[in-house]
Structure formats: structure tokens, C-alpha cells
Amino acid sequence: MVEARGIHKHFGQLHVLKGVDLVVAERELVFVIGPSGSGKSTLLRCLNRLEEPSSGSIMVDGIDLLDRKTDINKARQRIGMVFQSFNLYPHMTALGNVALALRKVQGKGKAEAEARALAALERVHLADRADHYPGQLSGGQQQRVAIARAIALEPRVMLFDEPTSALDPELVGGVLAVMRELREDGMTMVVVSHEMAFAKAAADRVVFMADGRIVEEGPPAQIFGAPRHERTRAFIGQIERH
Ligand SMILES: Nc1ncnc2c1ncn2[C@@H]1O[C@H](COP(=O)(O)OP(=O)(O)OP(=O)(O)O)[C@@H](O)[C@H]1O
């Protein structure tokens, strides 16, 4: 579903990604971990070209994202993204926020957009809050609306960048539960997060990044239980102590 090869990214003098290869199979959940500043977010943002890689190649669902001939707005419809901040319009209801994406991005009429938006809100268990404004929802509920907005567009792959980092601890579980359901429904997912318990329980593969490179990747049992590289061991040891 995703095939990124030899990705380099420079921000001026700063060489942030130093030749990353990331291949994600259909229905796979890949979880990316690593120290702060190791390039996790930058890699994720390259996968839908929110950041332009300095070099390398990226195919998503058979589309060459870096080909000048590719209509990037159309390609992005296949790639849902959920950020740490929910970015909902405060003056629009939950339904309105989700329907807007369908109308603007896919040109759906009002009735169809709202029907699909409601179905997406049902998938995140918020159909009963469809007419609430973001300010009337908890952070966790707002994040689930943001997830509904992404899945309403029926993406082929979803990218999650620290989706629970802005939430109070008691609100994290609801968002992770929705992510698990998406995974069980067969969604292909790449997740950058510090929720290691979620990685252990739900990831097919864990990728450990340090200093702009993938140091080690494998099933959660290997990465958390028997890491092969010294840097992975040190990182896992550090987080397990916290
Ligand atoms: N737009 C930008 N301009 C300049 N430097 C940037 C930009 N975005 C990221 N960086 C730098 O690139 C490096 C990697 O950042 P990135 O956010 O990808 O790391 P990360 O592994 O996701 O970290 P964290 O876990 O703290 O979010 C950092 O040194 C960061 O300061």
C-alpha cells in the first residue's frame, strides 16, 4: 500500500531523514517510535507530501506521489491524516465538520455528504453528538470527529501523528479504541505515537527510528522484548523505566 524508498529530507543545513525505506502492506498497522527529533513526524508528513522529500520515491496505492504529473490533491484523498491537534471548525457542528470535507474535497451534494458524515460519526461512536459544536465536546470526542472526517473520505491508508498527545489521560482510551476498531476493519495504518501499550497490543510491526534512520523494525514482541540493536535496547529501557 505504501512503498517509500531512500527518503532524504533536509531543512536547510539540517539532514532530518537520511535514507529511509518504509514499506507498508495492505491492512498492516505499522507503529513508528523513536526519540524526540528522530524524524518520525517528518517521515509521516512526507508520506502524503505535506513535506516534500529532498530525494527518494513514494508510491501509495500504486500512485507515484513525487511524479510531477500526479494530481496531488486527488492522491491525498486516498491518504487520511489525523494530527495531534484536531483542527475542527469551531462554528460548525460535528456533522458539519465531517460533511464539509466531503463537499469540498469530493464535491458531494449536501444530503449525500450529511448521510456519509453521519455514517462516519457512527463508526467513531459519536452519532448522538452529531449536532454538537467542538466546544461542547471533550478533546477525545473532538479527536474522534477528526478521525470520522478522515474516514468519511474512504482513504486507503491512514496516517496518525501523535493522535492522543494533546489529550488528558482519561480521554486517550476512547481514541485508541476507535483506532483498534479501524485496524480490525482492515484499514492500513501508520501511527506515530508514544502509546507503547497500544503498539504492543495492536501493531503488526514496530519501526524504531533514531537520528533520521530506521535502526530496527520487527514485530512488537521483538522490539519491546528482545531488541537486537543497542540503540533500540537503550530507548526501550528508558521508556520502560518511566
Ligand atoms: N519545518 C521544519 N523546519 C525546520 N526544521 C524542522 C521542520 N520540521 C522538523 N524539523 C526538525 O527536524 C527534526 C525532526 O523533527 P520531527 O518532528 O520529524 O521529529 P520527531 O521524531 O517526530 O520528534 P517528536 O517525537 O519530538 O515529535 C527536528 O530536529 C526538527 O526540529
The ligand as a MOL file (V3000), in Angstrom:
LIG
                    3D

  0  0  0     0  0            999 V3000
M  V30 BEGIN CTAB
M  V30 COUNTS 31 33 0 0 0
M  V30 BEGIN ATOM
M  V30 1 N 9.5750 22.6430 9.0650 0
M  V30 2 C 10.7450 22.4520 9.6720 0
M  V30 3 N 11.7690 23.3050 9.5120 0
M  V30 4 C 12.9670 23.0900 10.0950 0
M  V30 5 N 13.2550 22.0200 10.8760 0
M  V30 6 C 12.2740 21.1410 11.0690 0
M  V30 7 C 10.9720 21.2910 10.4820 0
M  V30 8 N 10.2180 20.2270 10.8600 0
M  V30 9 C 11.0090 19.4660 11.6460 0
M  V30 10 N 12.2280 19.9950 11.7700 0
M  V30 11 C 13.3460 19.4180 12.5270 0
M  V30 12 O 13.5320 18.0960 12.0600 0
M  V30 13 C 13.9090 17.2300 13.1330 0
M  V30 14 C 12.9440 16.0600 13.1860 0
M  V30 15 O 11.6620 16.5230 13.5730 0
M  V30 16 P 10.4130 15.5630 13.6820 0
M  V30 17 O 9.2650 16.4080 14.1620 0
M  V30 18 O 10.2380 14.8220 12.4260 0
M  V30 19 O 10.8840 14.5920 14.8380 0
M  V30 20 P 10.0440 13.5720 15.6910 0
M  V30 21 O 10.8300 12.3270 15.7480 0
M  V30 22 O 8.6500 13.4910 15.1700 0
M  V30 23 O 10.0530 14.2640 17.1330 0
M  V30 24 P 8.9400 14.3410 18.2850 0
M  V30 25 O 8.8150 12.9660 18.8720 0
M  V30 26 O 9.5340 15.3200 19.2580 0
M  V30 27 O 7.6830 14.8550 17.6440 0
M  V30 28 C 13.9220 18.0880 14.3800 0
M  V30 29 O 15.2550 18.4840 14.6240 0
M  V30 30 C 13.0630 19.2860 14.0000 0
M  V30 31 O 13.4470 20.4220 14.7200 0
M  V30 END ATOM
M  V30 BEGIN BOND
M  V30 1 1 1 2
M  V30 2 1 2 3
M  V30 3 2 2 7
M  V30 4 2 3 4
M  V30 5 1 4 5
M  V30 6 2 5 6
M  V30 7 1 6 7
M  V30 8 1 6 10
M  V30 9 1 7 8
M  V30 10 2 8 9
M  V30 11 1 9 10
M  V30 12 1 10 11
M  V30 13 1 11 12
M  V30 14 1 11 30
M  V30 15 1 12 13
M  V30 16 1 13 14
M  V30 17 1 13 28
M  V30 18 1 14 15
M  V30 19 1 15 16
M  V30 20 2 16 17
M  V30 21 1 16 18
M  V30 22 1 16 19
M  V30 23 1 19 20
M  V30 24 2 20 21
M  V30 25 1 20 22
M  V30 26 1 20 23
M  V30 27 1 23 24
M  V30 28 2 24 25
M  V30 29 1 24 26
M  V30 30 1 24 27
M  V30 31 1 28 29
M  V30 32 1 28 30
M  V30 33 1 30 31
M  V30 END BOND
M  V30 END CTAB
M  END
